[in-house]
Each structure stands twice: as C-alpha cells, then as structure tokens.
Amino acid sequence: MQQRKLFRSSTILARYSGMALELFIFLMILFYLGKKLDSLLSNKKPFLAIAAMVLGLTGYLYKVYRDSSIKNIK
C-alpha cells in the first residue's frame, strides 16, 4: 500500500514537472516568434511578442483545465 502511494505521488510530480517545462518552452517559442514579427513590422515595442505569450498562456491554461476536469479523471 505504501509503495503504491509513493509510486502515485512520484508520477504526479513527474507529470506536473513535465507540464511546467512544456509551458516554459512553449512560451519561449511564442516570444521568439512574436519578437521576429515585431522586427519584421518595425515595432519599437514587443507588442506581438507579449500578445503571443498571453494568448499562448491562455490556451495552455484552458488545455490544463480540460485535462484535469472531473470527467476525464479515471
């Protein structure tokens, strides 16, 4: 019983650590692409980079919400 709880807690920890790394990489890619678009459009401030990160974060949080909803937990 104790080993089962330990295994479950370590898999949950690995799952959420992986999600954090995935989110970080996703946001850095969006920032890079937004920064490139800002430079192509000659924007002095990174409006598109920030907008891309906000939209990406919103979409990712929605994905996490959908994945962790009560209906999907088995």
PyMOL Python script that loads the backbone (N, CA, C, O; Angstrom):
from pymol import cmd

cmd.read_pdbstr("""\
ATOM      1  N   MET A   1       0.822  -1.193   0.000  1.00  0.00           N
ATOM      2  CA  MET A   1       0.000   0.000   0.000  1.00  0.00           C
ATOM      3  C   MET A   1       0.866   1.256   0.000  1.00  0.00           C
ATOM      4  O   MET A   1       0.615   2.195  -0.756  1.00  0.00           O
ATOM      5  N   GLN A   2       1.906   1.264   0.870  1.00  0.00           N
ATOM      6  CA  GLN A   2       2.784   2.427   0.964  1.00  0.00           C
ATOM      7  C   GLN A   2       3.536   2.641  -0.355  1.00  0.00           C
ATOM      8  O   GLN A   2       3.708   3.776  -0.799  1.00  0.00           O
ATOM      9  N   GLN A   3       3.977   1.553  -0.969  1.00  0.00           N
ATOM     10  CA  GLN A   3       4.713   1.671  -2.227  1.00  0.00           C
ATOM     11  C   GLN A   3       3.799   2.194  -3.334  1.00  0.00           C
ATOM     12  O   GLN A   3       4.251   2.951  -4.193  1.00  0.00           O
ATOM     13  N   ARG A   4       2.549   1.815  -3.329  1.00  0.00           N
ATOM     14  CA  ARG A   4       1.598   2.288  -4.330  1.00  0.00           C
ATOM     15  C   ARG A   4       1.405   3.801  -4.204  1.00  0.00           C
ATOM     16  O   ARG A   4       1.379   4.499  -5.218  1.00  0.00           O
ATOM     17  N   LYS A   5       1.271   4.322  -2.977  1.00  0.00           N
ATOM     18  CA  LYS A   5       1.125   5.756  -2.772  1.00  0.00           C
ATOM     19  C   LYS A   5       2.377   6.497  -3.217  1.00  0.00           C
ATOM     20  O   LYS A   5       2.290   7.551  -3.846  1.00  0.00           O
ATOM     21  N   LEU A   6       3.553   5.941  -2.889  1.00  0.00           N
ATOM     22  CA  LEU A   6       4.811   6.567  -3.283  1.00  0.00           C
ATOM     23  C   LEU A   6       4.934   6.609  -4.802  1.00  0.00           C
ATOM     24  O   LEU A   6       5.357   7.620  -5.362  1.00  0.00           O
ATOM     25  N   PHE A   7       4.570   5.530  -5.463  1.00  0.00           N
ATOM     26  CA  PHE A   7       4.631   5.492  -6.929  1.00  0.00           C
ATOM     27  C   PHE A   7       3.677   6.513  -7.527  1.00  0.00           C
ATOM     28  O   PHE A   7       4.027   7.200  -8.486  1.00  0.00           O
ATOM     29  N   ARG A   8       2.480   6.621  -6.974  1.00  0.00           N
ATOM     30  CA  ARG A   8       1.498   7.556  -7.496  1.00  0.00           C
ATOM     31  C   ARG A   8       1.957   8.996  -7.303  1.00  0.00           C
ATOM     32  O   ARG A   8       1.806   9.817  -8.208  1.00  0.00           O
ATOM     33  N   SER A   9       2.515   9.313  -6.140  1.00  0.00           N
ATOM     34  CA  SER A   9       2.961  10.687  -5.902  1.00  0.00           C
ATOM     35  C   SER A   9       4.146  11.044  -6.787  1.00  0.00           C
ATOM     36  O   SER A   9       4.255  12.191  -7.223  1.00  0.00           O
ATOM     37  N   SER A  10       5.028  10.104  -7.063  1.00  0.00           N
ATOM     38  CA  SER A  10       6.171  10.407  -7.929  1.00  0.00           C
ATOM     39  C   SER A  10       5.739  10.575  -9.386  1.00  0.00           C
ATOM     40  O   SER A  10       6.321  11.384 -10.109  1.00  0.00           O
ATOM     41  N   THR A  11       4.738   9.831  -9.823  1.00  0.00           N
ATOM     42  CA  THR A  11       4.261  10.016 -11.192  1.00  0.00           C
ATOM     43  C   THR A  11       3.516  11.332 -11.343  1.00  0.00           C
ATOM     44  O   THR A  11       3.594  11.976 -12.389  1.00  0.00           O
ATOM     45  N   ILE A  12       2.789  11.736 -10.298  1.00  0.00           N
ATOM     46  CA  ILE A  12       2.106  13.029 -10.341  1.00  0.00           C
ATOM     47  C   ILE A  12       3.128  14.150 -10.375  1.00  0.00           C
ATOM     48  O   ILE A  12       2.967  15.117 -11.121  1.00  0.00           O
ATOM     49  N   LEU A  13       4.183  14.027  -9.568  1.00  0.00           N
ATOM     50  CA  LEU A  13       5.243  15.033  -9.557  1.00  0.00           C
ATOM     51  C   LEU A  13       5.920  15.125 -10.924  1.00  0.00           C
ATOM     52  O   LEU A  13       6.178  16.223 -11.419  1.00  0.00           O
ATOM     53  N   ALA A  14       6.202  13.998 -11.520  1.00  0.00           N
ATOM     54  CA  ALA A  14       6.823  13.991 -12.846  1.00  0.00           C
ATOM     55  C   ALA A  14       5.888  14.597 -13.888  1.00  0.00           C
ATOM     56  O   ALA A  14       6.332  15.303 -14.793  1.00  0.00           O
ATOM     57  N   ARG A  15       4.613  14.323 -13.758  1.00  0.00           N
ATOM     58  CA  ARG A  15       3.635  14.856 -14.716  1.00  0.00           C
ATOM     59  C   ARG A  15       3.601  16.383 -14.662  1.00  0.00           C
ATOM     60  O   ARG A  15       3.641  17.048 -15.696  1.00  0.00           O
ATOM     61  N   TYR A  16       3.525  16.932 -13.447  1.00  0.00           N
ATOM     62  CA  TYR A  16       3.448  18.384 -13.319  1.00  0.00           C
ATOM     63  C   TYR A  16       4.776  19.064 -13.623  1.00  0.00           C
ATOM     64  O   TYR A  16       4.789  20.193 -14.114  1.00  0.00           O
ATOM     65  N   SER A  17       5.884  18.407 -13.345  1.00  0.00           N
ATOM     66  CA  SER A  17       7.183  18.961 -13.727  1.00  0.00           C
ATOM     67  C   SER A  17       7.307  19.015 -15.246  1.00  0.00           C
ATOM     68  O   SER A  17       7.827  19.983 -15.800  1.00  0.00           O
ATOM     69  N   GLY A  18       6.837  17.994 -15.897  1.00  0.00           N
ATOM     70  CA  GLY A  18       6.849  17.976 -17.356  1.00  0.00           C
ATOM     71  C   GLY A  18       5.958  19.051 -17.943  1.00  0.00           C
ATOM     72  O   GLY A  18       6.297  19.659 -18.958  1.00  0.00           O
ATOM     73  N   MET A  19       4.813  19.290 -17.304  1.00  0.00           N
ATOM     74  CA  MET A  19       3.912  20.338 -17.775  1.00  0.00           C
ATOM     75  C   MET A  19       4.562  21.713 -17.637  1.00  0.00           C
ATOM     76  O   MET A  19       4.403  22.563 -18.512  1.00  0.00           O
ATOM     77  N   ALA A  20       5.291  21.936 -16.547  1.00  0.00           N
ATOM     78  CA  ALA A  20       5.958  23.223 -16.331  1.00  0.00           C
ATOM     79  C   ALA A  20       7.040  23.447 -17.385  1.00  0.00           C
ATOM     80  O   ALA A  20       7.165  24.545 -17.928  1.00  0.00           O
ATOM     81  N   LEU A  21       7.813  22.416 -17.670  1.00  0.00           N
ATOM     82  CA  LEU A  21       8.845  22.532 -18.690  1.00  0.00           C
ATOM     83  C   LEU A  21       8.225  22.760 -20.071  1.00  0.00           C
ATOM     84  O   LEU A  21       8.716  23.573 -20.853  1.00  0.00           O
ATOM     85  N   GLU A  22       7.160  22.047 -20.355  1.00  0.00           N
ATOM     86  CA  GLU A  22       6.465  22.210 -21.627  1.00  0.00           C
ATOM     87  C   GLU A  22       5.922  23.634 -21.779  1.00  0.00           C
ATOM     88  O   GLU A  22       6.033  24.230 -22.850  1.00  0.00           O
ATOM     89  N   LEU A  23       5.345  24.169 -20.723  1.00  0.00           N
ATOM     90  CA  LEU A  23       4.816  25.530 -20.761  1.00  0.00           C
ATOM     91  C   LEU A  23       5.934  26.542 -20.967  1.00  0.00           C
ATOM     92  O   LEU A  23       5.783  27.473 -21.758  1.00  0.00           O
ATOM     93  N   PHE A  24       7.047  26.374 -20.271  1.00  0.00           N
ATOM     94  CA  PHE A  24       8.172  27.293 -20.406  1.00  0.00           C
ATOM     95  C   PHE A  24       8.707  27.309 -21.840  1.00  0.00           C
ATOM     96  O   PHE A  24       8.921  28.377 -22.414  1.00  0.00           O
ATOM     97  N   ILE A  25       8.918  26.139 -22.408  1.00  0.00           N
ATOM     98  CA  ILE A  25       9.437  26.058 -23.778  1.00  0.00           C
ATOM     99  C   ILE A  25       8.431  26.637 -24.768  1.00  0.00           C
ATOM    100  O   ILE A  25       8.815  27.346 -25.698  1.00  0.00           O
ATOM    101  N   PHE A  26       7.158  26.342 -24.575  1.00  0.00           N
ATOM    102  CA  PHE A  26       6.099  26.853 -25.447  1.00  0.00           C
ATOM    103  C   PHE A  26       6.071  28.383 -25.425  1.00  0.00           C
ATOM    104  O   PHE A  26       5.973  29.020 -26.474  1.00  0.00           O
ATOM    105  N   LEU A  27       6.159  28.970 -24.225  1.00  0.00           N
ATOM    106  CA  LEU A  27       6.130  30.428 -24.118  1.00  0.00           C
ATOM    107  C   LEU A  27       7.385  31.061 -24.715  1.00  0.00           C
ATOM    108  O   LEU A  27       7.299  32.136 -25.308  1.00  0.00           O
ATOM    109  N   MET A  28       8.532  30.430 -24.574  1.00  0.00           N
ATOM    110  CA  MET A  28       9.756  30.978 -25.163  1.00  0.00           C
ATOM    111  C   MET A  28       9.698  30.939 -26.692  1.00  0.00           C
ATOM    112  O   MET A  28      10.169  31.864 -27.354  1.00  0.00           O
ATOM    113  N   ILE A  29       9.131  29.888 -27.244  1.00  0.00           N
ATOM    114  CA  ILE A  29       8.975  29.807 -28.699  1.00  0.00           C
ATOM    115  C   ILE A  29       8.015  30.892 -29.186  1.00  0.00           C
ATOM    116  O   ILE A  29       8.274  31.551 -30.193  1.00  0.00           O
ATOM    117  N   LEU A  30       6.910  31.072 -28.469  1.00  0.00           N
ATOM    118  CA  LEU A  30       5.953  32.120 -28.852  1.00  0.00           C
ATOM    119  C   LEU A  30       6.573  33.508 -28.740  1.00  0.00           C
ATOM    120  O   LEU A  30       6.330  34.366 -29.588  1.00  0.00           O
ATOM    121  N   PHE A  31       7.369  33.733 -27.705  1.00  0.00           N
ATOM    122  CA  PHE A  31       8.034  35.027 -27.552  1.00  0.00           C
ATOM    123  C   PHE A  31       9.007  35.265 -28.703  1.00  0.00           C
ATOM    124  O   PHE A  31       9.067  36.364 -29.254  1.00  0.00           O
ATOM    125  N   TYR A  32       9.764  34.239 -29.063  1.00  0.00           N
ATOM    126  CA  TYR A  32      10.718  34.363 -30.171  1.00  0.00           C
ATOM    127  C   TYR A  32       9.997  34.681 -31.478  1.00  0.00           C
ATOM    128  O   TYR A  32      10.417  35.568 -32.220  1.00  0.00           O
ATOM    129  N   LEU A  33       8.923  33.967 -31.758  1.00  0.00           N
ATOM    130  CA  LEU A  33       8.177  34.221 -32.994  1.00  0.00           C
ATOM    131  C   LEU A  33       7.533  35.608 -32.979  1.00  0.00           C
ATOM    132  O   LEU A  33       7.527  36.298 -33.998  1.00  0.00           O
ATOM    133  N   GLY A  34       6.997  36.015 -31.845  1.00  0.00           N
ATOM    134  CA  GLY A  34       6.423  37.352 -31.727  1.00  0.00           C
ATOM    135  C   GLY A  34       7.468  38.435 -31.894  1.00  0.00           C
ATOM    136  O   GLY A  34       7.210  39.463 -32.520  1.00  0.00           O
ATOM    137  N   LYS A  35       8.650  38.208 -31.334  1.00  0.00           N
ATOM    138  CA  LYS A  35       9.749  39.170 -31.470  1.00  0.00           C
ATOM    139  C   LYS A  35      10.183  39.292 -32.932  1.00  0.00           C
ATOM    140  O   LYS A  35      10.464  40.392 -33.409  1.00  0.00           O
ATOM    141  N   LYS A  36      10.237  38.173 -33.634  1.00  0.00           N
ATOM    142  CA  LYS A  36      10.576  38.206 -35.071  1.00  0.00           C
ATOM    143  C   LYS A  36       9.526  38.985 -35.855  1.00  0.00           C
ATOM    144  O   LYS A  36       9.869  39.780 -36.731  1.00  0.00           O
ATOM    145  N   LEU A  37       8.253  38.763 -35.548  1.00  0.00           N
ATOM    146  CA  LEU A  37       7.190  39.507 -36.228  1.00  0.00           C
ATOM    147  C   LEU A  37       7.263  40.999 -35.912  1.00  0.00           C
ATOM    148  O   LEU A  37       7.029  41.838 -36.782  1.00  0.00           O
ATOM    149  N   ASP A  38       7.589  41.321 -34.658  1.00  0.00           N
ATOM    150  CA  ASP A  38       7.748  42.722 -34.287  1.00  0.00           C
ATOM    151  C   ASP A  38       8.885  43.373 -35.077  1.00  0.00           C
ATOM    152  O   ASP A  38       8.769  44.520 -35.510  1.00  0.00           O
ATOM    153  N   SER A  39       9.970  42.644 -35.259  1.00  0.00           N
ATOM    154  CA  SER A  39      11.089  43.222 -36.015  1.00  0.00           C
ATOM    155  C   SER A  39      10.758  43.340 -37.507  1.00  0.00           C
ATOM    156  O   SER A  39      11.199  44.282 -38.166  1.00  0.00           O
ATOM    157  N   LEU A  40       9.990  42.396 -38.037  1.00  0.00           N
ATOM    158  CA  LEU A  40       9.584  42.493 -39.440  1.00  0.00           C
ATOM    159  C   LEU A  40       8.639  43.673 -39.673  1.00  0.00           C
ATOM    160  O   LEU A  40       8.685  44.313 -40.723  1.00  0.00           O
ATOM    161  N   LEU A  41       7.795  43.953 -38.702  1.00  0.00           N
ATOM    162  CA  LEU A  41       6.843  45.055 -38.827  1.00  0.00           C
ATOM    163  C   LEU A  41       7.395  46.373 -38.272  1.00  0.00           C
ATOM    164  O   LEU A  41       6.682  47.375 -38.225  1.00  0.00           O
ATOM    165  N   SER A  42       8.646  46.370 -37.857  1.00  0.00           N
ATOM    166  CA  SER A  42       9.350  47.545 -37.327  1.00  0.00           C
ATOM    167  C   SER A  42       8.669  48.143 -36.100  1.00  0.00           C
ATOM    168  O   SER A  42       8.609  49.363 -35.951  1.00  0.00           O
ATOM    169  N   ASN A  43       8.162  47.292 -35.235  1.00  0.00           N
ATOM    170  CA  ASN A  43       7.591  47.762 -33.977  1.00  0.00           C
ATOM    171  C   ASN A  43       8.726  48.039 -32.997  1.00  0.00           C
ATOM    172  O   ASN A  43       9.629  47.217 -32.843  1.00  0.00           O
ATOM    173  N   LYS A  44       8.683  49.191 -32.335  1.00  0.00           N
ATOM    174  CA  LYS A  44       9.730  49.515 -31.373  1.00  0.00           C
ATOM    175  C   LYS A  44       9.522  48.790 -30.052  1.00  0.00           C
ATOM    176  O   LYS A  44      10.486  48.513 -29.339  1.00  0.00           O
ATOM    177  N   LYS A  45       8.293  48.484 -29.726  1.00  0.00           N
ATOM    178  CA  LYS A  45       7.979  47.746 -28.502  1.00  0.00           C
ATOM    179  C   LYS A  45       7.445  46.362 -28.884  1.00  0.00           C
ATOM    180  O   LYS A  45       6.815  46.210 -29.931  1.00  0.00           O
ATOM    181  N   PRO A  46       7.689  45.368 -28.053  1.00  0.00           N
ATOM    182  CA  PRO A  46       7.315  43.981 -28.401  1.00  0.00           C
ATOM    183  C   PRO A  46       5.840  43.666 -28.177  1.00  0.00           C
ATOM    184  O   PRO A  46       5.502  42.795 -27.376  1.00  0.00           O
ATOM    185  N   PHE A  47       4.969  44.372 -28.883  1.00  0.00           N
ATOM    186  CA  PHE A  47       3.528  44.139 -28.712  1.00  0.00           C
ATOM    187  C   PHE A  47       3.113  42.737 -29.143  1.00  0.00           C
ATOM    188  O   PHE A  47       2.366  42.060 -28.437  1.00  0.00           O
ATOM    189  N   LEU A  48       3.593  42.311 -30.285  1.00  0.00           N
ATOM    190  CA  LEU A  48       3.195  40.992 -30.777  1.00  0.00           C
ATOM    191  C   LEU A  48       3.804  39.862 -29.948  1.00  0.00           C
ATOM    192  O   LEU A  48       3.187  38.810 -29.780  1.00  0.00           O
ATOM    193  N   ALA A  49       4.992  40.075 -29.439  1.00  0.00           N
ATOM    194  CA  ALA A  49       5.621  39.052 -28.593  1.00  0.00           C
ATOM    195  C   ALA A  49       4.819  38.859 -27.317  1.00  0.00           C
ATOM    196  O   ALA A  49       4.581  37.728 -26.892  1.00  0.00           O
ATOM    197  N   ILE A  50       4.407  39.949 -26.713  1.00  0.00           N
ATOM    198  CA  ILE A  50       3.623  39.861 -25.480  1.00  0.00           C
ATOM    199  C   ILE A  50       2.238  39.287 -25.771  1.00  0.00           C
ATOM    200  O   ILE A  50       1.737  38.459 -25.011  1.00  0.00           O
ATOM    201  N   ALA A  51       1.624  39.721 -26.859  1.00  0.00           N
ATOM    202  CA  ALA A  51       0.304  39.207 -27.222  1.00  0.00           C
ATOM    203  C   ALA A  51       0.360  37.710 -27.503  1.00  0.00           C
ATOM    204  O   ALA A  51      -0.544  36.972 -27.110  1.00  0.00           O
ATOM    205  N   ALA A  52       1.408  37.256 -28.177  1.00  0.00           N
ATOM    206  CA  ALA A  52       1.545  35.829 -28.462  1.00  0.00           C
ATOM    207  C   ALA A  52       1.692  35.036 -27.170  1.00  0.00           C
ATOM    208  O   ALA A  52       1.111  33.959 -27.032  1.00  0.00           O
ATOM    209  N   MET A  53       2.466  35.562 -26.221  1.00  0.00           N
ATOM    210  CA  MET A  53       2.640  34.858 -24.953  1.00  0.00           C
ATOM    211  C   MET A  53       1.347  34.817 -24.148  1.00  0.00           C
ATOM    212  O   MET A  53       1.031  33.794 -23.540  1.00  0.00           O
ATOM    213  N   VAL A  54       0.600  35.909 -24.138  1.00  0.00           N
ATOM    214  CA  VAL A  54      -0.663  35.934 -23.392  1.00  0.00           C
ATOM    215  C   VAL A  54      -1.670  34.967 -24.004  1.00  0.00           C
ATOM    216  O   VAL A  54      -2.341  34.226 -23.286  1.00  0.00           O
ATOM    217  N   LEU A  55      -1.776  34.977 -25.326  1.00  0.00           N
ATOM    218  CA  LEU A  55      -2.701  34.046 -25.985  1.00  0.00           C
ATOM    219  C   LEU A  55      -2.265  32.596 -25.787  1.00  0.00           C
ATOM    220  O   LEU A  55      -3.098  31.716 -25.569  1.00  0.00           O
ATOM    221  N   GLY A  56      -0.973  32.356 -25.864  1.00  0.00           N
ATOM    222  CA  GLY A  56      -0.464  31.002 -25.650  1.00  0.00           C
ATOM    223  C   GLY A  56      -0.698  30.524 -24.232  1.00  0.00           C
ATOM    224  O   GLY A  56      -1.075  29.372 -24.018  1.00  0.00           O
ATOM    225  N   LEU A  57      -0.479  31.403 -23.254  1.00  0.00           N
ATOM    226  CA  LEU A  57      -0.713  31.038 -21.862  1.00  0.00           C
ATOM    227  C   LEU A  57      -2.188  30.780 -21.600  1.00  0.00           C
ATOM    228  O   LEU A  57      -2.538  29.845 -20.880  1.00  0.00           O
ATOM    229  N   THR A  58      -3.047  31.593 -22.175  1.00  0.00           N
ATOM    230  CA  THR A  58      -4.488  31.396 -22.026  1.00  0.00           C
ATOM    231  C   THR A  58      -4.907  30.049 -22.612  1.00  0.00           C
ATOM    232  O   THR A  58      -5.657  29.296 -21.990  1.00  0.00           O
ATOM    233  N   GLY A  59      -4.423  29.759 -23.797  1.00  0.00           N
ATOM    234  CA  GLY A  59      -4.746  28.481 -24.425  1.00  0.00           C
ATOM    235  C   GLY A  59      -4.210  27.298 -23.639  1.00  0.00           C
ATOM    236  O   GLY A  59      -4.880  26.273 -23.518  1.00  0.00           O
ATOM    237  N   TYR A  60      -2.997  27.439 -23.103  1.00  0.00           N
ATOM    238  CA  TYR A  60      -2.414  26.342 -22.330  1.00  0.00           C
ATOM    239  C   TYR A  60      -3.171  26.113 -21.027  1.00  0.00           C
ATOM    240  O   TYR A  60      -3.403  24.971 -20.632  1.00  0.00           O
ATOM    241  N   LEU A  61      -3.555  27.197 -20.362  1.00  0.00           N
ATOM    242  CA  LEU A  61      -4.328  27.043 -19.129  1.00  0.00           C
ATOM    243  C   LEU A  61      -5.693  26.415 -19.405  1.00  0.00           C
ATOM    244  O   LEU A  61      -6.198  25.648 -18.585  1.00  0.00           O
ATOM    245  N   TYR A  62      -6.288  26.732 -20.539  1.00  0.00           N
ATOM    246  CA  TYR A  62      -7.545  26.094 -20.920  1.00  0.00           C
ATOM    247  C   TYR A  62      -7.333  24.593 -21.146  1.00  0.00           C
ATOM    248  O   TYR A  62      -8.164  23.773 -20.755  1.00  0.00           O
ATOM    249  N   LYS A  63      -6.219  24.252 -21.776  1.00  0.00           N
ATOM    250  CA  LYS A  63      -5.891  22.845 -22.006  1.00  0.00           C
ATOM    251  C   LYS A  63      -5.716  22.106 -20.680  1.00  0.00           C
ATOM    252  O   LYS A  63      -6.213  20.991 -20.522  1.00  0.00           O
ATOM    253  N   VAL A  64      -5.017  22.717 -19.731  1.00  0.00           N
ATOM    254  CA  VAL A  64      -4.828  22.109 -18.417  1.00  0.00           C
ATOM    255  C   VAL A  64      -6.167  21.942 -17.713  1.00  0.00           C
ATOM    256  O   VAL A  64      -6.420  20.913 -17.086  1.00  0.00           O
ATOM    257  N   TYR A  65      -7.022  22.954 -17.818  1.00  0.00           N
ATOM    258  CA  TYR A  65      -8.353  22.866 -17.219  1.00  0.00           C
ATOM    259  C   TYR A  65      -9.143  21.707 -17.810  1.00  0.00           C
ATOM    260  O   TYR A  65      -9.774  20.943 -17.079  1.00  0.00           O
ATOM    261  N   ARG A  66      -9.109  21.576 -19.124  1.00  0.00           N
ATOM    262  CA  ARG A  66      -9.838  20.478 -19.775  1.00  0.00           C
ATOM    263  C   ARG A  66      -9.263  19.118 -19.406  1.00  0.00           C
ATOM    264  O   ARG A  66     -10.009  18.162 -19.193  1.00  0.00           O
ATOM    265  N   ASP A  67      -7.919  19.028 -19.330  1.00  0.00           N
ATOM    266  CA  ASP A  67      -7.283  17.754 -18.992  1.00  0.00           C
ATOM    267  C   ASP A  67      -7.552  17.336 -17.554  1.00  0.00           C
ATOM    268  O   ASP A  67      -7.618  16.144 -17.254  1.00  0.00           O
ATOM    269  N   SER A  68      -7.706  18.307 -16.668  1.00  0.00           N
ATOM    270  CA  SER A  68      -7.881  17.972 -15.258  1.00  0.00           C
ATOM    271  C   SER A  68      -9.333  18.038 -14.800  1.00  0.00           C
ATOM    272  O   SER A  68      -9.606  17.995 -13.600  1.00  0.00           O
ATOM    273  N   SER A  69     -10.249  18.140 -15.727  1.00  0.00           N
ATOM    274  CA  SER A  69     -11.661  18.201 -15.327  1.00  0.00           C
ATOM    275  C   SER A  69     -12.094  16.865 -14.736  1.00  0.00           C
ATOM    276  O   SER A  69     -11.461  15.835 -14.965  1.00  0.00           O
ATOM    277  N   ILE A  70     -13.148  16.900 -13.996  1.00  0.00           N
ATOM    278  CA  ILE A  70     -13.635  15.715 -13.284  1.00  0.00           C
ATOM    279  C   ILE A  70     -14.030  14.601 -14.254  1.00  0.00           C
ATOM    280  O   ILE A  70     -13.862  13.423 -13.938  1.00  0.00           O
ATOM    281  N   LYS A  71     -14.543  14.950 -15.410  1.00  0.00           N
ATOM    282  CA  LYS A  71     -14.994  13.941 -16.368  1.00  0.00           C
ATOM    283  C   LYS A  71     -13.835  13.102 -16.887  1.00  0.00           C
ATOM    284  O   LYS A  71     -14.014  11.917 -17.167  1.00  0.00           O
ATOM    285  N   ASN A  72     -12.644  13.695 -17.021  1.00  0.00           N
ATOM    286  CA  ASN A  72     -11.509  12.974 -17.606  1.00  0.00           C
ATOM    287  C   ASN A  72     -10.715  12.167 -16.596  1.00  0.00           C
ATOM    288  O   ASN A  72      -9.877  11.356 -16.992  1.00  0.00           O
ATOM    289  N   ILE A  73     -10.948  12.363 -15.308  1.00  0.00           N
ATOM    290  CA  ILE A  73     -10.208  11.614 -14.302  1.00  0.00           C
ATOM    291  C   ILE A  73     -10.816  10.226 -14.178  1.00  0.00           C
ATOM    292  O   ILE A  73     -12.025  10.076 -14.006  1.00  0.00           O
ATOM    293  N   LYS A  74      -9.959   9.213 -14.267  1.00  0.00           N
ATOM    294  CA  LYS A  74     -10.438   7.822 -14.182  1.00  0.00           C
ATOM    295  C   LYS A  74      -9.797   7.115 -13.025  1.00  0.00           C
ATOM    296  O   LYS A  74     -10.073   5.938 -12.791  1.00  0.00           O
TER     297      LYS A  74
END
""", "prot")
cmd.dss("prot")
cmd.show_as("cartoon", "prot")
cmd.util.cbc("prot")
cmd.orient("prot")
